[in-house]
């Protein structure tokens, strides 16, 4: 019988820049949707830090500001692909960056 190895859980940071025209309720729903994508793929969100609304140095999709959200999560490497796909196709997400943290 072949035993499947358990996926290694690693720490990640996710920075998301959201549309500035979203209401607080829409922001909360979008953050909850991102958390659900992480959880459904075997991950766990450790912390959500809203940075607030900030101006850009250059226009992004004809916008000059956006809502910044920083998330710290632990998830297996296989969970990053579905998360990135969801972030790419979500229109309210202007930019995102997912970085694996060092395990010290």
C-alpha positions in Angstrom: 0.0 0.0 0.0 1.4 3.4 -1.0 1.3 6.0 1.8 0.9 9.6 0.7 3.2 12.0 2.4 1.4 14.8 4.3 2.0 18.2 2.6 4.5 20.4 4.4 2.8 23.5 5.8 4.8 26.7 5.1 4.3 30.4 6.2 3.3 32.9 3.6 2.6 36.6 3.4 0.0 37.9 1.0 -0.4 41.6 0.1 -3.5 42.5 -1.7 -4.5 45.9 -3.2 -8.2 46.2 -3.6 -10.4 48.6 -5.6 -10.8 51.9 -3.7 -14.5 52.2 -4.6 -15.4 49.1 -2.5 -17.5 49.7 0.7 -16.4 48.4 4.0 -18.9 45.6 3.8 -17.6 44.6 0.3 -14.0 44.7 1.6 -15.0 42.4 4.5 -16.7 40.0 2.1 -13.7 39.9 -0.3 -11.3 39.3 2.6 -13.6 36.5 3.8 -13.6 34.9 0.3 -9.8 35.0 0.2 -9.6 33.4 3.6 -12.1 30.7 2.5 -9.9 29.9 -0.6 -6.9 29.4 1.7 -8.8 27.3 4.2 -10.4 25.1 1.5 -6.9 24.2 0.2 -5.6 23.1 3.5 -4.3 26.4 4.8 -4.9 28.6 7.8 -4.9 32.4 8.0 -2.9 33.6 11.0 -3.5 37.3 10.8 -5.2 40.0 8.7 -3.8 43.5 8.9 -5.7 46.2 7.0 -3.2 49.0 6.0 -6.0 51.2 4.8 -6.4 53.3 1.7 -3.2 54.6 0.1 -2.2 56.5 -3.0 -0.2 54.9 -5.8 2.8 56.4 -7.5 1.3 55.6 -10.9 -2.2 54.6 -12.1 -3.2 50.9 -11.8 -6.2 50.1 -13.9 -7.0 53.9 -14.1 -7.1 54.1 -10.3 -4.7 56.3 -8.2 -5.3 54.7 -4.9 -6.4 51.4 -3.3 -7.1 49.5 -0.1 -4.1 47.5 1.1 -4.6 44.3 3.0 -1.7 42.2 4.5 -2.4 38.6 5.4 -0.2 36.1 7.1 -1.1 32.4 6.5 0.2 28.9 6.7 -0.5 26.6 3.8 0.9 23.8 1.7 2.7 24.8 -1.5 -0.1 23.2 -3.6 -2.5 25.7 -2.2 -0.7 28.7 -3.8 -1.8 28.0 -7.4 -5.6 28.0 -6.7 -5.2 31.1 -4.5 -3.2 33.0 -7.2 -5.8 32.0 -9.8 -8.7 33.3 -7.7 -6.8 36.6 -7.1 -6.1 37.0 -10.8 -9.7 36.5 -11.9 -11.2 38.7 -9.1 -11.9 42.1 -10.7 -11.7 44.0 -7.3 -8.1 42.8 -6.8 -5.9 45.4 -8.5 -2.6 43.8 -7.5 -1.4 41.0 -5.3 1.9 39.5 -4.1 2.3 36.1 -2.4 5.7 35.5 -0.7 6.9 32.4 1.2 8.6 33.4 4.4 11.8 31.9 5.8 11.3 29.2 8.4 13.7 30.3 11.2 
